[in-house]
Amino acid sequence: MNKYLERLYNGLLKENPTFVLMLGMCPTLAVTTSAINGVGMGLATTVVLVMSNMLISMLRKIIPDSVRMPAYIVVIASFVTIVQFLLEGFVPSLYSALGLYIPLIVVNCIIMGRAESYAAKNPVMLCIMDGLGMGLGFTVGLTAIGLVRELIGAGTAFDIQILPSAYEPVTIFILAPGAFLVLAGLVALQNKVRHRAAKRGNPMTQVSGGCADGCESCANSGCAGSRYPSGQEE
């Protein structure tokens, strides 16, 4: 597979941040009361992921190792601020619905994790595709959870009435406990699909702890997920 398409595939399926790596659970559980909120939060995070990955990759040989984390936070926070202003100016209803969770994108572990484990070690185009894949995977995860919660909890999908008016909404699904129930159900469904694929002799690759191939911790520890033996660097 083309290495650029592989980064998209990894983010969408093999290393999906929501259903496989289980990262970014705070916005996943908090904002997915509707499918629209899921799409909005996912796309906002995608923009920040792509842009921060690109800039961090461009500056990876300039940023001193001793201040890399503060530098990453400054880069990410700058793009989050831009996205926040754009949402407030052009999509005020979505901005109000997402509220505090927009500035909290700064500390989203998906973005910080990709900056540390991938963008700081790889060329610009690969990092852009990695950010796009991870961001779209996050968007798919949030949208799926929001769609299920909205459909069962309100009978609508993207604010369009789907179920008949006689349907009695199960309101727990648009409350906090419903987020956990839907997430657990979708993760269980995904695990069942993986199990069936493995039984057919076509196992989906397992990932360990969410680290990227050849990340610094793997290189230092010599873990099974590393591309390099202990002590070697890319």
HELIX and SHEET records of a PDB file:
HELIX    1   1 LYS A    3  TYR A    9  1                                   7    
HELIX    2   2 ASN A   10  LYS A   14  3                                   5    
HELIX    3   3 MET A   25  ALA A   30  1                                   6    
HELIX    4   4 ALA A   35  MET A   58  1                                  24    
HELIX    5   5 ASP A   65  VAL A   67  5                                   3    
HELIX    6   6 ARG A   68  PHE A   90  1                                  23    
HELIX    7   7 PRO A   92  LEU A   98  1                                   7    
HELIX    8   8 GLY A   99  TYR A  101  5                                   3    
HELIX    9   9 PRO A  103  VAL A  107  5                                   5    
HELIX   10  10 CYS A  109  ARG A  114  1                                   6    
HELIX   11  11 ALA A  115  ALA A  119  3                                   5    
HELIX   12  12 VAL A  124  ALA A  154  1                                  31    
HELIX   13  13 THR A  171  ILE A  174  5                                   4    
HELIX   14  14 ALA A  176  LYS A  199  1                                  24    
HELIX   15  15 GLU A  216  SER A  221  1                                   6    
SHEET    1   A 2 THR A 156  ALA A 157  0                                        
SHEET    2   A 2 ILE A 160  GLN A 161 -1                                        
END                                                                             
